Amino acid sequence: MFALDQLERMQYKIVVMLLLGFQAHSVCAEQVMSEKPSTIDIIRRAVAEGKIAYKLTTPEELKALLGAGGKKKITNDGGMEILVLNYSDILARFGRMRDYSAPFTLLFIIAKGTPMDIGQDRQVILRNEDDLKKFDPFWGFAGVSLANLDLRGHRKLLDTMPFDSQTIWPEPNKMPEGFDPAALLEEGKNPGLGIRRLHEQGIDGRGVSIAIIDQPLLKDHIEYADKIKRYEAIDVEGVNLQMHGPPVTSIAVGKTCGVAPAAALFYFAAPMWKPDNQSYCKVIDEIINLNQSASVSEKIRVVSVSTGMFPQQANFDHWKEVLKRAEKHGILVVTCDPAFLEYGTLSRIPDKDSDNPSSYRRGKYSSANDVLFVPAGNRTIASRRGSEVYTYDRNGGMSWAAPYLAGLAALAYQVNPEIKPKTIVNLWLKTAVQTDIGPVVNPAGFIEAVRKFK
């Protein structure tokens, strides 16, 4: 009897333990099922589904996924405005160009200190027409695929947006009538205002060297790779190739885009982002010494520096002294500083004759005080995206006008090697064509005046 009772009690305990174990397992299962996915899991799933992507996701779209609890901080970085959203284990950085009304779009996401792949190194593929609103007229649709869209109702937008030879367009039946990107890219290579007619006469900068001081350059672009006689990097170790150098180089000496396609090129990569003139001073002094060397057969007569920030930077007095030395040695230093010349930009009207001064309108970077206007907008330039990639740039800034003038100066030195730097600037103004928008640079008239000048 005792043994039977003991056995029953043991069986009871086993049943109770099994029941308790089952209940515990059920509770754990309910907890696992009720746990919310982490923010990292949410982001990874959204990236996989295409809901989060480089240049396509806005801060509002990220907040819709993660909630509004992220800490926000806004700063400036060059011409960009940067917005950072910081969640507990996610940091997202967004950017937009300050001069335009486009929204912030995603640049990168860091999850617990590790960058996530959101498509930075792949072509951006627009998903729908709403994505068009996320792009500004500074970067435009360069390197972007628009193949999924119907663009027939977006001609006005397309006429304001840059693009490049890597932009993928929809089928022709989904493009605005008369909009031909390939034709624009080809037409835009012409420097304009009769420059190519001068080339046909053999006035193309041969026998003259141009020095460019700018940011690290894509050296193997087909537009200018064989023009480079010397490339020197100054205080830019570890800095990636930048977008600024290829355009200015192609405008100055490019074989199809350049004002002086036969000129030799000396390129000095410098930290233009640093608020200090010392690098520029160092390069100009080196150029003066190079010209005195027997190893340089084609003397550097022109230096192009596409910035005008010298007065706001350190060592400005030193810079002014160096400019005087350059002039004394017969070297024209072309910059965007109004103290050099108060000039503004022009934009060619598409489908108009680029050689006719009336085919241009005032560019974005111009004012009523400008004493000369120079082509810069709606033209084709070399791109840093690849050795055979070209960009069709809509606005064109002062940075594009400076190498145009530098190339024109190289043509002048070819025709009249003894001409003085100040005389070149004076003849630009004296020979300018007066138009409804103001005095426009006149390459043919200028070269004729240079030829006759004694």
C-alpha positions in Angstrom: 0.0 0.0 0.0 2.8 2.3 0.9 4.7 1.5 -2.2 1.6 2.2 -4.4 1.0 5.5 -2.7 4.6 6.5 -3.2 4.4 5.6 -6.8 1.3 7.7 -7.3 2.9 10.6 -5.7 6.0 10.3 -7.9 3.7 10.1 -11.0 1.9 13.2 -9.7 5.1 15.1 -9.4 6.2 14.2 -12.9 2.9 15.4 -14.3 3.2 18.6 -12.4 6.7 19.2 -13.6 5.7 18.5 -17.2 2.8 20.9 -16.8 5.0 23.6 -15.3 7.6 23.0 -18.0 5.0 23.4 -20.7 3.7 26.6 -19.2 7.2 28.0 -18.9 7.8 27.1 -22.5 4.6 28.8 -23.6 5.5 32.0 -21.7 8.9 32.1 -23.3 7.4 31.5 -26.8 4.9 34.4 -26.2 7.7 36.7 -25.1 9.8 35.8 -28.2 6.8 36.4 -30.5 5.9 39.7 -28.7 9.5 41.1 -28.9 9.8 44.0 -31.4 12.6 43.8 -34.1 15.6 45.9 -33.4 16.2 49.2 -35.3 19.1 47.5 -37.1 16.8 44.6 -38.2 14.2 47.1 -39.4 16.8 49.0 -41.4 18.2 45.8 -43.0 14.8 44.7 -44.0 14.0 48.1 -45.5 17.2 48.1 -47.4 16.5 44.7 -48.8 13.0 45.8 -49.9 14.3 49.0 -51.5 12.5 51.2 -49.0 15.9 52.7 -47.9 18.5 53.6 -50.5 21.3 56.0 -51.1 20.1 59.4 -52.3 16.5 58.3 -52.3 15.5 58.2 -48.6 14.5 61.3 -46.7 14.7 61.8 -42.9 10.9 61.7 -42.8 10.9 58.3 -44.5 13.4 57.0 -42.0 11.4 58.3 -39.1 8.4 56.6 -40.4 10.3 53.3 -39.9 12.1 54.0 -36.7 9.9 56.5 -35.0 10.6 60.1 -34.1 12.9 59.4 -31.2 16.2 60.1 -33.0 18.3 63.0 -32.0 18.8 65.5 -34.8 21.7 67.7 -35.6 22.3 70.1 -38.6 25.7 71.3 -39.7 27.3 72.7 -42.9 30.0 71.0 -44.9 31.3 73.1 -47.8 28.3 73.8 -50.0 26.2 71.1 -48.4 23.9 71.2 -45.4 24.2 68.0 -43.3 21.5 66.5 -41.1 22.3 63.7 -38.7 19.7 61.4 -37.1 21.1 59.5 -34.1 19.1 56.6 -32.7 20.5 54.2 -30.0 22.3 52.0 -32.4 21.8 53.7 -35.7 23.3 56.9 -37.1 22.0 58.2 -40.4 23.5 61.1 -42.3 21.6 63.1 -44.9 22.7 65.9 -47.1 21.5 68.6 -49.5 23.0 71.5 -51.4 22.3 74.7 -49.6 21.4 76.8 -52.7 18.5 74.6 -53.7 15.1 73.5 -52.4 15.5 69.8 -52.7 15.0 67.7 -49.5 17.7 66.1 -47.4 18.5 62.6 -48.8 20.4 59.7 -47.3 24.2 59.6 -47.6 25.1 56.8 -45.3 24.0 54.7 -42.3 26.2 53.4 -39.5 24.9 50.5 -37.4 26.7 50.1 -34.1 29.8 51.7 -35.6 29.7 49.7 -38.9 28.7 51.3 -42.2 25.8 49.6 -43.9 25.6 49.0 -47.7 22.8 51.3 -48.9 24.0 51.4 -52.5 26.6 54.2 -52.4 28.8 52.3 -54.9 26.0 51.3 -57.3 23.9 53.2 -59.8 21.0 55.0 -58.2 17.8 53.7 -59.7 14.7 55.9 -59.4 11.7 53.9 -58.3 8.9 56.3 -59.2 8.2 59.8 -60.3 8.2 61.1 -56.7 11.9 60.3 -56.5 12.5 63.0 -59.1 11.8 65.6 -56.4 14.8 64.4 -54.4 17.4 65.6 -56.9 18.8 69.2 -57.2 20.2 71.1 -60.2 23.7 70.9 -58.8 24.3 67.1 -59.0 21.2 66.4 -61.2 20.9 62.9 -62.7 24.5 62.2 -63.2 25.1 58.4 -62.8 21.3 57.9 -62.2 19.0 55.4 -63.9 15.6 56.9 -65.0 14.7 53.8 -67.0 11.7 53.0 -64.8 10.0 56.3 -65.3 7.7 58.0 -67.8 9.3 61.4 -68.3 7.0 62.8 -71.0 5.4 65.3 -68.6 8.7 66.4 -67.0 10.4 68.5 -69.8 10.6 71.6 -67.6 12.5 69.7 -64.9 14.8 68.0 -67.3 15.8 71.3 -68.8 17.3 72.3 -65.4 19.0 69.1 -64.4 22.6 68.1 -65.2 23.2 64.5 -66.4 26.1 62.5 -67.7 27.0 59.8 -70.2 26.2 57.2 -67.5 22.7 58.4 -67.0 20.2 55.7 -68.2 17.1 57.1 -69.8 13.7 55.6 -70.5 12.7 54.2 -73.9 12.1 57.0 -76.5 8.4 56.7 -76.2 8.6 57.8 -72.6 10.8 60.8 -73.2 9.7 64.4 -73.9 9.4 65.2 -77.5 12.6 66.9 -78.8 14.7 66.1 -75.7 17.9 64.5 -76.9 20.5 63.9 -74.2 23.1 62.5 -76.6 22.9 65.5 -78.9 23.2 67.9 -75.9 26.3 66.1 -74.7 27.9 66.5 -78.1 26.9 70.1 -78.7 28.0 71.0 -75.3 31.6 70.1 -76.0 32.0 73.2 -78.2 33.7 76.0 -76.1 31.7 78.5 -78.1 32.0 82.0 -79.3 34.2 81.0 -82.3 36.9 79.2 -80.4 36.9 76.2 -82.8 37.3 78.5 -85.8 40.5 79.7 -84.1 41.6 76.1 -83.7 41.1 75.6 -87.4 43.5 78.4 -88.0 46.1 76.7 -85.9 45.5 78.9 -82.9 45.1 76.3 -80.2 47.7 77.0 -77.5 50.6 75.0 -78.9 54.0 76.0 -77.5 52.4 77.3 -74.3 51.9 75.6 -70.9 49.0 76.1 -68.6 49.2 75.4 -64.9 46.1 74.5 -62.9 46.0 74.5 -59.1 43.0 72.5 -58.0 41.8 69.5 -56.1 43.1 65.9 -56.7 42.5 64.9 -60.3 41.4 61.9 -62.2 44.5 61.8 -64.3 43.6 59.3 -67.0 40.5 60.9 -68.5 40.7 60.7 -72.3 39.9 64.4 -72.6 43.3 65.5 -71.2 45.4 62.5 -70.1 48.0 63.1 -72.8 48.3 66.8 -72.0 49.8 66.3 -68.5 53.5 67.1 -68.4 53.7 67.2 -64.6 51.4 66.3 -61.8 52.3 67.2 -58.2 50.3 66.6 -55.1 50.7 69.1 -52.2 49.3 68.3 -48.8 46.5 66.1 -50.1 47.8 62.7 -49.1 45.0 60.2 -48.5 42.4 62.5 -50.2 40.2 60.8 -52.8 39.7 62.1 -56.3 37.4 65.1 -56.3 34.8 66.3 -58.8 36.3 69.8 -59.4 39.5 69.0 -61.2 38.2 67.2 -64.4 35.8 70.0 -65.4 38.3 72.8 -65.1 41.0 70.8 -66.8 38.8 69.8 -69.7 37.6 73.4 -70.2 41.2 74.7 -70.3 43.0 72.1 -72.3 40.6 69.3 -73.2 41.0 67.8 -76.7 37.3 68.2 -77.5 36.0 70.6 -74.8 39.0 72.8 -74.3 39.8 76.4 -75.3 43.5 75.6 -75.7 43.6 71.9 -76.7 47.2 71.9 -77.8 48.6 73.5 -74.7 50.7 71.5 -72.2 49.4 71.0 -68.7 51.1 71.3 -65.3 48.7 70.2 -62.6 49.1 70.9 -58.9 46.7 69.1 -56.6 46.2 71.3 -53.5 43.9 71.4 -50.4 41.6 74.1 -51.7 39.2 73.3 -48.8 41.8 74.7 -46.3 41.3 78.5 -45.5 45.0 79.2 -46.2 46.7 80.7 -49.2 50.1 79.2 -48.5 49.7 76.3 -50.9 48.9 78.6 -53.8 51.9 80.8 -52.9 54.2 77.7 -52.8 53.0 76.6 -56.3 53.4 80.0 -57.9 56.9 80.3 -56.6 57.6 76.8 -57.9 56.2 77.7 -61.4 58.5 80.8 -61.5 61.5 78.5 -60.8 60.3 75.9 -63.3 60.2 78.5 -66.1 63.8 79.3 -65.4 64.8 75.6 -65.8 66.1 74.4 -69.2 64.0 71.3 -68.8 60.8 73.1 -69.5 60.6 73.7 -73.2 57.0 75.1 -73.1 57.0 77.9 -70.5 54.1 78.1 -68.1 52.5 81.4 -69.1 49.1 81.0 -67.5 47.9 79.7 -64.1 44.2 78.9 -63.5 42.9 78.8 -59.9 39.1 78.4 -59.7 38.5 80.1 -56.4 38.1 83.6 -55.2 38.4 83.2 -51.4 41.9 84.6 -51.1 41.0 87.7 -49.1 39.2 85.6 -46.4 42.1 83.2 -46.0 45.4 83.2 -44.1 48.6 84.5 -45.7 46.7 86.9 -47.9 49.5 89.5 -47.9 51.9 86.8 -49.0 49.5 85.8 -51.8 49.4 89.4 -53.1 53.2 89.5 -53.1 53.4 86.3 -55.1 50.9 87.6 -57.7 53.2 90.6 -58.2 56.2 88.3 -58.7 54.2 86.2 -61.2 53.2 89.3 -63.3 56.8 90.4 -63.2 57.8 87.1 -64.8 55.2 87.3 -67.5 52.7 84.9 -65.9 49.0 85.6 -65.9 47.2 84.2 -62.8 43.5 83.8 -63.6 41.2 83.4 -60.5 37.6 84.0 -59.5 38.5 86.9 -57.3 36.8 90.1 -58.3 40.1 91.8 -57.6 41.5 90.0 -60.6 38.5 90.8 -62.9 34.8 91.2 -62.1 33.3 88.8 -64.6 30.1 86.7 -64.6 28.9 83.5 -66.3 26.8 82.8 -69.4 24.6 79.9 -70.1 24.1 78.8 -73.7 20.5 78.5 -74.8 20.1 74.9 -75.9 19.7 74.3 -79.7 21.1 77.8 -80.4 24.3 78.5 -82.2 27.1 78.4 -79.6 29.3 80.7 -81.7 26.7 83.6 -81.6 26.9 85.9 -78.5 23.1 86.3 -78.7 22.6 82.6 -78.1 23.5 83.0 -74.4 21.7 84.3 -71.3 23.2 85.4 -68.1 24.2 82.5 -65.9 23.4 81.9 -62.3 26.7 83.5 -61.2 26.5 87.0 -62.6 25.6 90.5 -61.5 24.9 94.0 -62.8 28.5 94.9 -61.9 30.2 92.4 -64.1 32.4 93.9 -66.8 32.7 90.7 -68.8 30.6 87.6 -69.4 32.1 84.2 -70.0 30.4 80.9 -71.2 30.0 78.4 -68.4 26.5 76.8 -68.4 24.8 74.3 -70.6 28.1 72.8 -71.7 29.9 69.4 -71.5 32.8 68.8 -69.2 34.9 65.8 -68.1 33.7 63.9 -65.1 35.5 62.3 -62.3 33.2 59.2 -62.5 35.4 57.5 -65.2 38.0 58.0 -67.8 35.4 58.3 -70.6 32.6 59.9 -68.7 31.3 63.3 -69.6 28.8 65.6 -67.7 26.3 68.0 -69.3 26.3 70.8 -66.7 23.4 73.2 -66.7 24.5 76.1 -64.5 28.2 76.3 -64.7 29.9 78.3 -62.0 32.7 80.8 -61.8 35.0 77.8 -61.5 34.2 76.9 -65.1 34.7 80.5 -66.4 38.2 80.8 -65.0 39.8 78.0 -67.1 38.0 79.4 -70.2 39.8 82.7 -69.7 43.0 80.9 -68.9 42.8 78.9 -72.1 42.1 82.1 -74.1 45.2 83.6 -72.5 47.2 80.6 -73.7 46.0 81.3 -77.3 47.2 84.9 -76.8 50.6 83.9 -75.7 50.9 81.6 -78.7 50.1 84.4 -81.1 52.2 87.1 -79.2 54.7 85.6 -76.7 55.8 89.0 -75.6 52.4 90.3 -74.5 52.0 91.3 -70.9 49.5 89.8 -68.5 47.8 93.1 -67.8 47.5 93.7 -71.5 45.6 90.4 -72.0 43.0 91.4 -69.4 42.6 94.9 -70.9 42.1 93.5 -74.4 39.4 91.1 -73.1 37.5 94.2 -72.0 38.4 96.3 -75.0 37.3 93.7 -77.6 34.2 92.4 -75.8 30.9 92.3 -77.8 28.2 94.5 -76.4 24.9 92.6 -76.1 21.6 93.0 -74.4 22.9 91.2 -71.4 26.2 93.0 -71.2 29.8 92.7 -72.6 30.5 89.2 -73.8 34.1 87.9 -74.3 35.0 87.9 -78.0 37.8 85.3 -78.7 38.3 86.2 -82.4 38.4 89.9 -81.8 40.6 89.5 -78.8 43.2 87.3 -80.7 43.2 89.8 -83.6 43.9 92.6 -81.1 46.7 90.5 -79.5 48.2 89.8 -82.9 48.3 93.6 -83.7 49.5 94.7 -80.3 53.1 95.9 -80.0 
